[in-house]
Amino acid sequence: MQQLSDISSRLKSLQETAMAEETPLKAKILLVLAIVYFLSPIDLIPDFIPVIGYLDDLIIVPTLIWLAFREIEKNAREKRAEALRSSAVGLNEPEQCEVMK
């Protein structure tokens, strides 16, 4: 029963991440695909085939989640770089830089 609760809370957190305003569209799509694929009764390889049936779930869902979080990290890095660039605008004059003293 604890495992079911853990899965439910993880799906809820993925859903919240997918619905967050600051999450990039590509990451939202990947997270929604991961949730839908996990909950969908239709698989690329049917689950009734021993071992291989569950293997596609164990590969596809984590890969989609990994790609989504990689996209979120990339977007966060770009925003930080843009913030640094915008805060550094106009500091090319020596009198404006304290380090130059």
C-alpha positions in Angstrom: 0.0 0.0 0.0 2.9 2.3 0.7 4.3 1.8 -2.8 0.9 2.9 -4.3 1.0 6.0 -2.2 4.6 6.7 -3.3 3.6 6.3 -7.0 0.6 8.5 -6.5 2.7 11.3 -4.9 5.3 11.1 -7.6 2.7 11.3 -10.3 1.2 14.3 -8.5 4.6 16.1 -8.4 5.2 15.4 -12.1 1.7 16.8 -12.8 2.5 19.9 -10.7 5.8 20.4 -12.6 4.1 20.0 -15.9 1.5 22.6 -15.0 3.9 25.2 -13.6 4.1 28.4 -15.5 7.9 28.5 -15.6 8.2 25.0 -17.1 9.1 25.1 -20.8 6.6 23.8 -23.3 8.8 21.0 -24.5 9.3 19.8 -20.9 5.5 20.0 -20.3 4.8 17.9 -23.3 7.4 15.3 -22.3 6.0 15.1 -18.7 2.5 14.7 -19.9 3.6 12.0 -22.4 5.3 10.1 -19.5 2.2 10.3 -17.3 -0.1 9.3 -20.1 2.1 6.4 -21.2 2.5 5.2 -17.6 -1.3 5.2 -17.0 -2.3 4.1 -20.4 -3.4 0.4 -20.9 -1.9 0.6 -24.4 1.8 -0.1 -24.6 4.3 -0.5 -27.4 4.9 -4.0 -26.1 2.0 -5.6 -24.4 2.5 -6.3 -20.6 1.3 -9.9 -20.9 4.6 -10.8 -22.7 6.9 -12.0 -19.8 9.7 -9.6 -18.9 9.8 -7.7 -22.2 6.3 -6.4 -21.6 7.3 -4.4 -18.6 10.7 -3.5 -19.9 9.3 -0.9 -22.3 7.7 0.8 -19.3 10.9 0.8 -17.4 12.8 2.4 -20.3 10.3 4.8 -21.9 8.8 6.5 -18.8 12.1 7.3 -17.0 13.7 8.4 -20.3 10.8 10.9 -21.0 11.1 12.2 -17.4 14.9 12.5 -17.8 14.5 14.4 -21.1 11.9 16.8 -19.5 14.1 17.6 -16.5 17.1 18.1 -18.8 15.0 20.6 -20.7 14.0 22.4 -17.5 17.7 22.6 -16.4 18.7 23.9 -19.8 16.0 26.6 -19.7 17.1 27.6 -16.1 20.7 27.9 -17.3 19.6 30.1 -20.2 17.6 32.3 -17.9 20.5 32.6 -15.4 22.9 33.5 -18.3 20.5 36.1 -19.7 20.1 37.6 -16.2 23.9 37.8 -15.9 24.2 39.4 -19.3 21.6 42.0 -18.6 23.1 42.9 -15.2 26.5 43.3 -16.9 25.3 45.7 -19.6 27.1 49.0 -19.3 30.0 47.8 -17.2 32.5 48.1 -20.0 33.8 51.5 -18.7 36.7 51.2 -16.2 35.2 53.7 -13.8 32.1 51.6 -13.5 33.9 48.5 -12.3 35.0 48.3 -8.7 37.5 45.6 -9.6 39.5 48.0 -11.7 40.6 50.2 -8.7 
